[in-house]
Amino acid sequence: MNDHNQKILHRMKIAKGHLEKVISMVEKDEYCLDVIQQTQAVTSSLEKVSELILENHLKTCVRESMESGKNIDEKVAEVIEVFKRK
């Protein structure tokens, strides 16, 4: 596994830990605002995962397209489409 994938996996495990904590908190009927705070930690962790993946995509796939002069518009459209879905 390369360094980039290790970073992504590490971040995913952090998000998983936060999500497991949210599940536990709900099962224990803990204070609502504490649960919300923990769900925000899950969201933040997943956003960091997305940032890492996007950075890698731009540095690899998009860069390769730009260097070869092929599929540039297609690669840009793919990135735009991902953000439109958000």
C-alpha positions as CSV (number, residue, x, y, z in Angstrom):
1,M,0.0,0.0,0.0
2,N,1.4,3.4,-1.0
3,D,1.8,6.3,1.4
4,H,-1.2,8.1,-0.1
5,N,-3.5,5.2,0.5
6,Q,-2.2,4.7,4.0
7,K,-3.1,8.4,4.8
8,I,-6.6,7.8,3.4
9,L,-7.0,4.6,5.4
10,H,-5.8,6.3,8.6
11,R,-8.4,9.1,8.1
12,M,-11.1,6.6,7.3
13,K,-10.4,4.7,10.6
14,I,-10.6,8.0,12.5
15,A,-14.0,8.7,10.9
16,K,-15.1,5.1,11.7
17,G,-14.1,5.7,15.4
18,H,-16.1,8.9,15.5
19,L,-19.1,7.1,14.0
20,E,-18.9,4.2,16.4
21,K,-18.9,6.8,19.2
22,V,-22.0,8.4,17.8
23,I,-23.8,5.1,17.7
24,S,-22.8,4.3,21.2
25,M,-23.9,7.8,22.4
26,V,-27.3,7.3,20.8
27,E,-27.7,3.9,22.3
28,K,-26.9,5.3,25.7
29,D,-29.4,8.2,25.1
30,E,-26.7,10.8,25.7
31,Y,-27.2,14.5,25.6
32,C,-28.3,15.7,22.1
33,L,-25.8,18.4,21.6
34,D,-22.9,16.1,22.6
35,V,-24.2,13.7,19.9
36,I,-24.3,16.5,17.4
37,Q,-20.8,17.5,18.2
38,Q,-19.6,14.0,17.6
39,T,-21.5,13.8,14.3
40,Q,-19.7,17.0,13.3
41,A,-16.4,15.2,14.0
42,V,-17.5,12.3,11.6
43,T,-18.3,14.9,8.9
44,S,-15.0,16.7,9.4
45,S,-13.1,13.4,9.2
46,L,-14.8,12.4,6.0
47,E,-14.3,15.8,4.4
48,K,-10.5,15.4,5.1
49,V,-10.6,12.0,3.3
50,S,-12.3,13.6,0.3
51,E,-9.6,16.4,0.3
52,L,-6.9,13.8,0.2
53,I,-8.5,11.9,-2.6
54,L,-9.2,15.0,-4.6
55,E,-5.6,16.2,-4.1
56,N,-4.3,12.9,-5.4
57,H,-6.7,12.9,-8.3
58,L,-5.5,16.3,-9.4
59,K,-1.9,15.4,-9.0
60,T,-2.2,12.2,-11.0
61,C,-5.1,11.8,-13.3
62,V,-5.7,15.5,-14.2
63,R,-2.0,16.2,-14.4
64,E,-1.5,13.2,-16.8
65,S,-4.3,14.5,-19.0
66,M,-2.9,18.0,-19.1
67,E,0.6,16.7,-19.9
68,S,-0.7,14.5,-22.7
69,G,-3.2,17.0,-24.0
70,K,-5.9,14.4,-23.9
71,N,-9.2,14.3,-22.1
72,I,-8.6,17.6,-20.2
73,D,-12.2,18.8,-20.5
74,E,-13.5,15.4,-19.5
75,K,-11.3,15.3,-16.3
76,V,-12.3,18.8,-15.4
77,A,-16.0,17.9,-15.9
78,E,-15.6,14.9,-13.7
79,V,-14.3,17.0,-10.8
80,I,-17.1,19.6,-11.3
81,E,-19.8,16.9,-11.4
82,V,-18.6,15.5,-8.0
83,F,-19.0,18.9,-6.4
84,K,-22.4,19.5,-8.0
85,R,-23.6,16.4,-6.3
86,K,-22.6,17.8,-2.9
